[in-house]
């Protein structure tokens, strides 16, 4: 497919992270190894079914003693790549502070379209919420940041929404319209209508739930724009944090450390 341009922007490049991050090729193996090592000693249960499709499964990790509440972390990969097994280690920080952590998988595109993936994440949250009482804090990275902010939009059927105490979107994609002009849309199959309806920045959130938008200072300009756009669109209880020298692949690392600014932003904003 020929690269599409609008206003002089090469959207394939603007949305690409790996070509602009030194050592990017090593991160996938690093995440998988750290996640596997974490699971060897973690308490909890893996592959809990929350729906009928093969990838509609979640892992639930538990702290010692009664949980303070539930954290749900949704992975990224442009809705096209990865699964929950790469991210288990990101539960370490919340668990050390006494929170249970659920990591849902979901059906990837092109097998599923964005509205289906959004609905699956809502199902997963409701499933995990039925197992863990107390407040809920949502977090997600990249496409996962999109999915957790979608949970605050009134058109999403989410039974546990009243329990959500905070949403932390990390390097999220909140305006999907540029994806219409990228090669990824050959697999995402977004239309102008779904690009708009699935864009949190173009929706009005339910009121009263604080949101933190976290983005690395060395992100691609489009991700910085996406983060600033959601802050401007949602206002109110929404704050924007630009995390110094972090880039798209290492910006999530702080979730492993219970004392990191990122973990504190999620658990004690």
C-alpha positions in Angstrom: 0.0 0.0 0.0 1.3 3.4 -0.9 2.0 5.6 2.2 -0.9 8.0 2.7 -0.3 11.6 3.5 -2.5 14.4 4.9 -1.2 17.9 5.5 2.3 16.6 4.6 2.3 13.9 7.3 3.5 10.3 6.6 1.1 8.6 8.9 2.8 5.2 8.7 6.0 6.8 10.0 4.2 9.1 12.5 2.6 6.0 14.1 5.7 3.8 14.1 7.7 3.5 17.3 10.3 0.8 16.7 12.3 2.5 13.9 12.9 5.5 16.2 13.9 3.6 19.4 17.5 2.3 19.7 17.5 -1.4 20.6 13.8 -1.7 20.0 14.2 -5.3 18.7 15.3 -6.5 22.2 12.2 -5.3 24.0 9.9 -8.2 23.0 12.2 -10.9 24.3 12.9 -8.8 27.5 9.2 -8.4 28.3 8.5 -12.1 27.7 11.4 -13.2 29.9 10.4 -10.8 32.7 6.8 -11.8 32.6 7.6 -15.6 32.7 9.9 -15.1 35.6 7.2 -13.2 37.5 4.6 -15.9 36.9 6.9 -18.6 38.4 6.4 -17.1 41.9 3.1 -15.2 41.5 -0.1 -16.1 43.4 -3.3 -16.3 41.5 -4.8 -17.9 38.5 -4.2 -17.8 34.7 -6.4 -18.2 31.7 -9.7 -17.4 33.4 -12.4 -17.4 30.7 -14.5 -14.3 30.5 -16.0 -15.0 27.0 -16.3 -17.6 24.3 -13.4 -16.7 22.0 -10.1 -18.4 22.5 -8.3 -15.2 23.5 -11.1 -14.1 25.9 -9.0 -15.1 28.9 -7.5 -13.1 31.8 -4.8 -13.7 34.3 -5.5 -12.6 37.9 -2.6 -12.1 40.3 -3.1 -11.7 44.0 -1.2 -10.0 46.9 -0.7 -11.6 50.3 -3.8 -11.1 52.3 -7.1 -9.4 51.3 -6.6 -7.1 48.2 -7.1 -3.4 48.6 -9.0 -3.5 45.3 -8.4 -4.4 41.7 -6.0 -3.1 39.1 -6.7 -4.0 35.4 -3.9 -3.6 32.9 -4.6 -3.8 29.2 -1.8 -4.4 26.8 -1.0 -2.6 23.6 0.3 -3.6 20.2 -2.0 -1.5 18.0 -4.8 -4.1 18.6 -2.8 -6.4 16.2 0.0 -7.9 18.3 1.0 -9.5 21.6 -1.0 -11.2 24.2 -1.3 -11.0 28.0 1.7 -13.3 28.6 4.2 -10.5 27.8 3.1 -8.2 30.6 2.7 -10.2 33.8 5.7 -8.5 35.5 3.9 -5.1 35.3 1.7 -6.5 38.1 4.6 -6.4 40.6 4.2 -2.8 41.7 0.5 -2.9 42.4 0.7 -6.3 44.1 3.5 -5.0 46.4 1.1 -2.3 47.5 -1.7 -4.8 48.2 -3.7 -4.7 45.0 -5.0 -7.6 42.9 -4.1 -7.3 39.2 -6.0 -8.6 36.2 -4.4 -8.8 32.8 -6.9 -9.6 30.1 -6.2 -10.9 26.6 -8.5 -10.0 23.7 -9.1 -11.1 20.1 -6.8 -9.3 17.8 -7.5 -7.6 14.5 -8.3 -8.5 11.8 -10.2 -11.3 13.4 -12.0 -8.7 15.6 -12.9 -5.1 14.8 -12.4 -2.3 17.3 -16.0 -2.3 18.7 -15.7 -6.0 19.4 -12.4 -5.5 21.2 -13.8 -2.7 23.3 -16.7 -4.9 24.3 -14.3 -7.7 25.2 -12.4 -5.5 27.6 -15.6 -4.4 29.3 -16.5 -8.1 29.7 -13.0 -8.8 31.1 -13.3 -6.0 33.7 -16.7 -7.2 34.8 -15.4 -10.8 35.2 -12.4 -9.7 37.3 -14.5 -7.3 39.3 -16.8 -10.2 40.3 -13.8 -12.0 41.8 -12.2 -9.0 43.6 -14.1 -6.6 45.8 -13.3 -2.9 46.3 -12.3 0.0 44.1 -11.0 -0.6 40.5 -8.1 1.2 38.9 -7.6 0.8 35.1 -4.4 1.1 33.2 -3.3 0.4 29.7 -0.4 1.0 27.3 -0.7 2.3 23.8 -3.7 0.5 22.3 -4.4 -0.5 25.9 -4.5 3.1 26.9 -7.2 3.6 24.2 -9.2 0.7 25.6 -9.2 1.8 29.2 -10.2 5.3 28.4 -13.0 3.9 26.2 -14.4 2.3 29.4 -15.3 5.8 30.6 -17.5 6.5 27.5 -21.2 6.0 28.2 -21.8 3.9 25.0 -19.7 1.1 26.5 -21.7 -1.5 28.5 -19.6 -1.9 31.7 -21.4 -3.1 34.8 -18.5 -2.3 37.2 -18.1 1.3 36.0 -19.4 2.7 39.3 -16.4 1.1 41.1 -13.7 2.7 38.9 -11.7 5.1 41.1 -9.0 6.1 38.5 -7.9 5.5 35.0 -4.2 5.7 33.9 -3.6 5.7 30.1 0.0 5.3 29.2 1.0 6.5 25.8 -2.5 5.9 24.6 -4.0 6.3 21.2 -7.1 8.5 21.7 -7.9 9.8 18.2 -8.2 6.9 15.7 -8.8 9.1 12.6 -5.1 9.1 11.6 -5.2 5.3 11.4 -7.5 5.6 8.5 -4.5 6.9 6.5 -2.1 4.2 7.6 -1.2 0.8 6.3 -2.5 -0.7 9.6 -6.0 0.0 8.5 -5.7 -2.9 6.0 -6.0 -5.1 9.1 -8.0 -2.8 11.5 -10.8 -2.2 8.9 -11.7 1.1 10.5 -14.3 3.2 8.7 -14.7 7.0 9.2 -17.7 6.1 11.5 -15.9 3.6 13.7 -12.8 5.7 13.8 -14.9 8.5 15.3 -17.1 6.4 17.6 -14.1 4.5 19.0 -12.0 7.6 19.7 -12.2 8.6 23.4 -11.0 12.1 22.5 -14.1 12.6 20.4 -16.5 11.3 23.1 -17.7 12.7 26.4 -16.6 10.6 29.5 -18.9 9.8 32.4 -18.2 12.5 35.0 -16.5 12.1 38.4 -13.7 9.6 37.5 -10.1 11.0 37.7 -7.9 10.3 34.6 -4.2 10.5 34.3 -2.6 10.6 30.8 1.0 9.5 31.0 3.4 9.8 28.1 7.1 9.6 27.6 9.0 12.7 26.9 10.8 10.9 24.0 7.7 9.6 22.4 6.9 10.2 18.8 5.3 13.6 18.2 2.0 12.0 17.3 1.8 10.2 20.7 2.5 13.5 22.5 -0.3 15.1 20.4 -2.7 12.3 21.2 -2.1 12.7 24.9 -2.5 16.4 24.9 -5.6 16.1 22.8 -7.4 13.9 25.3 -6.4 16.2 28.2 -7.8 19.2 26.3 -11.0 17.3 25.2 -11.8 15.8 28.6 -10.6 18.6 31.0 -12.0 18.4 34.5 -10.4 15.6 36.5 -8.0 14.8 33.7 -4.3 15.5 34.1 -1.3 15.1 31.7 2.1 13.9 32.8 5.1 13.9 30.4 7.7 11.4 31.8 11.1 13.0 31.2 13.4 10.9 29.0 11.1 7.8 28.6 10.1 6.5 25.2 7.2 4.3 24.0 8.8 1.0 25.0 10.3 1.8 28.4 7.6 4.2 29.7 5.7 1.3 31.3 8.7 0.0 33.3 7.7 1.9 36.4 4.7 -0.3 37.0 7.2 -3.0 38.3 8.3 -0.7 41.1 5.8 0.0 43.9 7.6 3.2 44.8 7.9 4.6 41.2 6.1 7.8 40.2 4.1 5.7 37.6 2.9 3.2 40.2 2.1 6.0 42.6 0.2 7.8 39.8 -1.9 4.7 39.3 -2.6 3.7 42.9 -2.4 7.0 44.8 -3.1 9.8 42.3 
